[in-house]
């Protein structure tokens, strides 16, 4: 098996435009939006979309992986920044995870329904995310902002559940914020 040829500069630009357009279209209209609409938004023909992504599932998967990689990069940037307020950094990071999760869940559901295997916490992306989360959590615990008995393997299901709850309340921003606040209150260190 030979390595794939690198893409020409114009092909790379087209692929990036398609991914960006797909993310915007799917965010606005859901993962069921037609590929033709993605092509229009990207300013390319539908043939160009299918040349880079032979199926709708391949396009959804590429958008999901791009989002996940960006999110992991953000997590690692939080670790690298080593905030003077580790508790604030922890809760800000969890907030961004919860906000990102509802869009991610739509991709996961569409891909799972199509029989596509999606990344898990055991994947390379998942492993990087769990490692970054562990550092962010430890720093917040060391600062006394987060309960000491919390571990990442316990925190991840709590985040997933809260993201599902936030997704369930939909556009009601006030209810969403109250739901997340209640979860955060349960994670805070108890002050005596």
Secondary structure as UniProt FT lines:
FT   HELIX           9..29
FT   TURN            31..32
FT   HELIX           35..42
FT   HELIX           46..52
FT   HELIX           56..81
FT   HELIX           86..113
FT   TURN            114..115
FT   TURN            121..122
FT   HELIX           124..142
FT   TURN            143..144
FT   TURN            148..149
FT   HELIX           152..169
FT   TURN            170..171
FT   HELIX           173..187
//
